[in-house]
């Protein structure tokens, strides 16, 4: 079977790691018996400087016909971050109801965490982030711009529908994992939206007997990510809090360069989008030293979403094998390997992993 994939390499190192990850996915397809039809779009900050838009007016409709979207990284000096984000990523996430942002956090064998005395058995959890509303709202504005009495208002939007479906997704994930779900809010300081989230969390928990739940204020939970990361299995949070927590999780796992994410429409009514957590890193773009693992792991998540769980596990196993070796790491992981060398090593390890699939 073949799958139609929209590819948006984006900016900076996105243009480097996307192609490398495609090589891995192509090899996985050869080993497990499926294929891809890639359609590449040059939508990026460079595109914006030429056209005044991050993507064309019919961009969403052009993406709609694909089975999934494979995104690199967006952002470049000279184009404000809010322009690049609100011109491309957020319209895609909302138009296709990609209301779950899924970010697994793992410390791989051979990778050194900045936390003392922790190993791979101590860092293995998933952050589930509500991805369509919450604090990332367009409601608000500024009055009296540039004057001493200038006023700026930004509204958060939490609907029962989105909060409940996100929490239910997280409960389902916890039930399939180690049976523990932590919820992050700040209900002692944010008086309406956060108690609302807490109430729905408690209501929904009654439908998931056997899942151990805990509720945390975001500040205390952030400290716990550092002090006792091994206590977590699945963590669910609002758009802003989930964004911050998952970046912190990637940092304690050794490098944001290895962290993947999936923007999911769980009902599969629209295409889902897969992207690494890292940014475009213009400071190292073009040097051939970008870490491709975040993009490759995002590709593995795409394989799983498309129904190829064995192939997805094979890709992740290959990544584990390579990272366990000192010669399989890029400079962000204190190694000396290039982007291409890491990818070549992953493909070689994948070949060994996937050989039984061909027999």
C-alpha positions as CSV (number, residue, x, y, z in Angstrom):
1,X,0.0,0.0,0.0
2,X,1.2,3.5,-0.7
3,X,0.5,6.7,1.3
4,X,0.3,10.3,0.1
5,X,2.4,12.5,2.5
6,X,2.6,16.2,2.4
7,X,6.1,17.4,3.2
8,X,6.9,20.9,4.5
9,X,10.7,21.0,5.3
10,X,10.4,24.7,6.4
11,X,13.4,26.6,7.5
12,X,17.0,26.2,8.8
13,X,17.8,22.6,9.8
14,X,14.3,21.5,8.9
15,X,15.5,21.4,5.3
16,X,18.3,19.1,6.3
17,X,16.6,16.6,8.7
18,X,13.4,16.1,6.8
19,X,15.2,14.5,3.8
20,X,17.2,12.3,6.1
21,X,14.1,11.1,7.9
22,X,12.5,10.4,4.5
23,X,15.4,8.1,3.7
24,X,14.7,6.1,6.8
25,X,11.0,5.9,6.2
26,X,11.5,4.8,2.6
27,X,13.8,2.0,3.8
28,X,11.2,1.0,6.4
29,X,8.6,0.8,3.7
30,X,10.8,-1.4,1.6
31,X,11.3,-3.8,4.5
32,X,7.7,-3.9,5.7
33,X,5.9,-3.7,2.4
34,X,4.4,-0.2,2.0
35,X,5.4,3.0,0.2
36,X,5.1,6.8,0.1
37,X,4.2,9.4,-2.5
38,X,5.8,12.6,-1.2
39,X,4.5,16.0,-2.2
40,X,6.9,18.8,-1.1
41,X,5.7,22.3,-0.3
42,X,8.2,25.2,0.1
43,X,6.1,27.0,2.6
44,X,8.5,28.7,5.1
45,X,9.8,32.1,6.3
46,X,11.7,32.3,3.0
47,X,8.4,31.8,1.2
48,X,6.9,34.6,3.5
49,X,9.6,37.1,2.5
50,X,8.7,36.5,-1.2
51,X,4.9,36.4,-0.9
52,X,3.9,38.0,2.4
53,X,2.3,34.7,3.4
54,X,3.5,31.6,5.2
55,X,1.4,29.5,2.8
56,X,-0.9,30.2,-0.1
57,X,-4.6,31.0,0.4
58,X,-5.5,27.5,-0.7
59,X,-2.8,25.8,1.4
60,X,-5.2,24.0,3.7
61,X,-7.2,22.6,0.8
62,X,-3.9,21.4,-0.8
63,X,-2.9,19.6,2.4
64,X,-6.4,18.1,3.0
65,X,-6.0,15.4,0.2
66,X,-3.0,13.8,1.9
67,X,-2.9,11.0,4.4
68,X,-0.5,12.8,6.7
69,X,1.8,15.9,6.9
70,X,5.5,15.6,7.7
71,X,6.9,19.0,8.9
72,X,10.4,20.0,9.6
73,X,10.9,23.3,11.5
74,X,9.6,26.8,10.9
75,X,11.2,30.1,11.9
76,X,14.1,32.3,10.8
77,X,15.6,35.6,11.8
78,X,13.8,38.5,10.2
79,X,10.4,37.0,10.4
80,X,8.8,37.3,13.9
81,X,7.9,34.0,15.5
82,X,4.3,34.9,16.0
83,X,4.0,35.5,12.2
84,X,5.5,32.1,11.3
85,X,3.5,30.2,13.9
86,X,0.2,31.8,13.3
87,X,0.7,31.8,9.5
88,X,1.4,28.0,9.2
89,X,1.4,25.6,12.1
90,X,-1.6,26.9,14.1
91,X,-3.9,27.1,11.0
92,X,-3.0,23.5,10.1
93,X,-3.6,22.3,13.6
94,X,-7.0,24.0,13.9
95,X,-8.3,23.4,10.4
96,X,-7.7,19.7,10.7
97,X,-8.8,19.4,14.4
98,X,-5.4,18.1,15.5
99,X,-6.5,18.6,19.1
100,X,-4.0,16.2,20.6
101,X,-0.3,17.1,20.7
102,X,1.5,13.9,21.7
103,X,5.1,14.2,22.9
104,X,7.0,11.1,24.3
105,X,9.9,11.7,26.6
106,X,12.6,9.0,26.9
107,X,16.2,8.8,28.0
108,X,18.0,6.5,25.6
109,X,20.8,4.1,26.6
110,X,24.1,5.9,26.1
111,X,22.6,9.4,26.4
112,X,23.6,11.4,29.5
113,X,20.8,13.3,31.2
114,X,21.8,16.6,32.8
115,X,20.1,15.2,36.0
116,X,22.5,13.4,38.3
117,X,22.0,9.8,39.1
118,X,19.2,9.0,36.6
119,X,19.2,6.3,33.8
120,X,16.9,5.2,31.0
121,X,14.6,3.4,33.5
122,X,14.0,6.8,35.2
123,X,12.8,8.8,32.3
124,X,10.1,7.3,30.1
125,X,6.8,9.2,30.0
126,X,4.4,11.0,27.6
127,X,3.0,14.5,27.7
128,X,-0.5,14.9,26.2
129,X,-1.1,18.5,25.3
130,X,-4.5,20.1,24.3
131,X,-3.6,21.5,20.9
132,X,-6.4,23.7,19.6
133,X,-7.4,26.3,22.2
134,X,-6.6,27.1,25.9
135,X,-4.0,29.9,26.3
136,X,-3.2,30.0,22.5
137,X,-6.3,32.0,21.6
138,X,-6.6,34.8,19.1
139,X,-9.1,36.7,21.3
140,X,-7.8,40.0,22.6
141,X,-6.0,43.1,21.4
142,X,-4.1,46.2,22.2
143,X,-5.5,49.7,22.9
144,X,-3.6,53.0,22.9
145,X,-0.6,51.5,21.2
146,X,2.7,53.2,22.1
147,X,1.1,55.5,24.7
148,X,1.8,55.4,28.5
149,X,-1.8,54.1,29.0
150,X,-1.4,51.3,26.5
151,X,-3.5,48.2,27.4
152,X,-3.1,44.7,26.2
153,X,-5.6,41.9,26.7
154,X,-5.2,38.2,25.9
155,X,-8.0,35.8,26.5
156,X,-7.8,32.1,27.2
157,X,-10.5,29.9,25.8
158,X,-11.4,26.5,27.4
159,X,-14.4,24.5,26.1
160,X,-15.8,21.4,27.8
161,X,-15.7,19.6,24.5
162,X,-11.9,20.1,24.0
163,X,-10.9,19.7,27.6
164,X,-12.9,16.5,28.0
165,X,-11.7,14.8,24.7
166,X,-8.1,15.6,25.6
167,X,-8.4,14.2,29.0
168,X,-10.1,11.1,27.8
169,X,-7.4,10.5,25.2
170,X,-4.8,10.8,28.0
171,X,-6.7,8.3,30.2
172,X,-6.9,5.9,27.3
173,X,-3.1,6.2,26.8
174,X,-2.4,5.7,30.5
175,X,-4.6,2.6,30.6
176,X,-2.5,1.1,27.8
177,X,0.7,2.2,29.5
178,X,1.6,1.9,33.2
179,X,-1.8,3.1,34.5
180,X,-0.8,6.5,35.9
181,X,-2.1,9.9,34.8
182,X,-1.0,13.3,36.1
183,X,-2.9,16.5,35.4
184,X,-1.2,19.9,35.3
185,X,-3.1,23.1,36.1
186,X,-2.6,26.3,38.2
187,X,-6.0,26.4,39.8
188,X,-4.8,28.2,42.9
189,X,-3.9,31.3,40.9
190,X,-6.0,31.1,37.7
191,X,-9.5,31.3,39.1
192,X,-11.8,30.2,36.2
193,X,-10.2,28.0,33.5
194,X,-8.0,25.9,35.7
195,X,-10.6,24.8,38.3
196,X,-12.8,24.1,35.2
197,X,-10.1,21.7,33.9
198,X,-9.8,20.1,37.4
199,X,-13.5,19.5,37.6
200,X,-13.6,17.8,34.2
201,X,-10.6,15.7,35.1
202,X,-12.3,14.4,38.2
203,X,-15.5,13.7,36.3
204,X,-13.8,11.8,33.6
205,X,-11.7,9.8,36.0
206,X,-14.8,7.9,37.1
207,X,-14.9,6.2,33.7
208,X,-11.4,4.9,34.0
209,X,-11.3,2.6,37.0
210,X,-7.8,1.3,37.6
211,X,-5.9,4.4,36.4
212,X,-4.1,6.1,39.2
213,X,-4.6,9.9,39.0
214,X,-2.8,12.8,40.5
215,X,-3.3,16.6,40.2
216,X,-0.5,19.1,40.3
217,X,0.1,22.8,40.1
218,X,2.3,23.5,37.1
219,X,5.1,25.0,39.2
220,X,5.4,22.0,41.5
221,X,5.1,19.6,38.6
222,X,7.9,21.4,36.8
223,X,10.1,20.8,39.8
224,X,9.0,17.2,40.0
225,X,10.1,16.7,36.4
226,X,13.6,17.5,37.5
227,X,13.6,15.9,41.0
228,X,11.7,12.7,40.4
229,X,11.0,12.2,36.6
230,X,10.6,8.4,37.2
231,X,7.3,9.0,39.0
232,X,5.5,9.9,35.7
233,X,3.7,7.8,33.1
234,X,1.3,10.1,31.2
235,X,0.9,13.8,31.9
236,X,-2.0,15.8,30.5
237,X,-2.0,19.6,30.3
238,X,-3.4,22.6,28.5
239,X,-1.9,24.1,25.4
240,X,0.6,26.4,27.1
241,X,1.5,24.2,30.1
242,X,1.8,21.1,27.8
243,X,4.2,23.0,25.5
244,X,6.4,24.1,28.4
245,X,6.4,20.7,30.1
246,X,7.3,18.7,27.0
247,X,10.3,21.0,26.3
248,X,11.5,20.6,29.9
249,X,11.0,16.8,29.5
250,X,13.1,16.8,26.4
251,X,15.8,18.7,28.1
252,X,16.0,16.3,31.1
253,X,16.2,13.5,28.5
254,X,19.4,14.8,27.1
255,X,18.6,17.0,24.1
256,X,15.7,18.7,22.5
257,X,17.2,17.5,19.2
258,X,15.8,14.0,19.8
259,X,12.3,14.9,20.8
260,X,9.4,14.1,18.5
261,X,5.8,15.1,18.4
262,X,2.5,14.2,16.7
263,X,-0.4,16.6,16.1
264,X,-3.2,14.1,16.0
265,X,-6.8,14.1,14.8
266,X,-7.6,10.9,16.6
267,X,-10.8,10.3,14.7
268,X,-8.8,10.3,11.4
269,X,-11.3,12.6,9.7
270,X,-8.4,14.9,8.7
271,X,-4.7,14.4,8.2
272,X,-2.5,14.5,11.2
273,X,0.9,16.2,11.3
274,X,4.2,15.0,12.6
275,X,7.2,17.2,13.5
276,X,10.2,17.3,15.8
277,X,10.0,19.6,18.9
278,X,13.2,21.4,18.0
279,X,13.2,24.7,16.1
280,X,14.9,25.7,12.9
281,X,18.3,26.3,14.7
282,X,19.6,28.9,12.2
283,X,22.9,29.1,14.1
284,X,23.9,25.6,12.9
285,X,21.9,25.4,9.7
286,X,24.0,24.4,6.7
287,X,26.8,22.8,8.8
288,X,25.6,19.2,8.4
289,X,25.6,18.7,12.2
290,X,21.8,18.9,13.0
291,X,20.5,15.9,15.0
292,X,18.0,14.0,12.7
293,X,16.7,11.8,15.5
294,X,13.7,14.1,16.4
295,X,12.6,14.1,12.8
296,X,13.2,10.3,12.4
297,X,11.3,9.5,15.6
298,X,8.4,11.8,14.5
299,X,8.4,9.7,11.3
300,X,8.1,6.5,13.4
301,X,5.1,8.1,15.1
302,X,3.6,8.7,11.7
303,X,4.2,5.1,10.8
304,X,2.3,4.0,13.9
305,X,-0.6,6.4,13.1
306,X,-0.8,4.9,9.6
307,X,-1.1,1.4,11.0
308,X,2.5,0.1,10.7
309,X,3.2,-0.5,14.4
310,X,5.9,-3.1,13.7
311,X,7.7,-0.8,11.3
312,X,7.5,2.1,13.8
313,X,8.9,-0.1,16.5
314,X,11.7,-1.1,14.1
315,X,12.7,2.5,13.4
316,X,12.7,3.4,17.1
317,X,14.8,0.3,17.9
318,X,17.3,1.3,15.2
319,X,17.5,4.8,16.8
320,X,18.1,3.2,20.2
321,X,20.9,1.0,18.7
322,X,22.6,4.0,17.1
323,X,22.4,6.3,20.1
324,X,23.9,3.7,22.4
325,X,27.1,4.1,20.4
326,X,29.4,7.1,20.9
327,X,30.0,7.3,17.1
328,X,26.2,7.6,16.5
329,X,25.7,11.0,18.1
330,X,25.7,14.6,16.8
331,X,27.4,17.4,18.7
332,X,24.3,18.3,20.7
333,X,24.8,14.8,22.3
334,X,28.5,15.4,22.8
335,X,29.3,13.4,19.6
336,X,31.1,14.1,16.4
337,X,28.8,12.4,13.8
338,X,27.2,14.4,11.0
339,X,23.5,14.5,10.2
340,X,24.0,12.1,7.3
341,X,26.3,9.7,9.3
342,X,23.6,9.3,12.0
343,X,21.0,8.6,9.4
344,X,23.2,6.1,7.6
345,X,23.7,4.3,10.9
346,X,20.0,4.3,11.6
347,X,19.3,2.8,8.2
348,X,22.0,0.2,8.7
349,X,20.5,-0.8,12.1
350,X,17.0,-0.8,10.6
351,X,18.1,-3.2,7.9
352,X,19.2,-5.7,10.6
353,X,16.0,-5.1,12.6
354,X,13.7,-5.4,9.5
355,X,15.3,-8.5,8.0
356,X,12.8,-10.9,9.6
357,X,10.0,-8.8,8.0
358,X,11.3,-9.7,4.5
359,X,11.7,-13.4,5.1
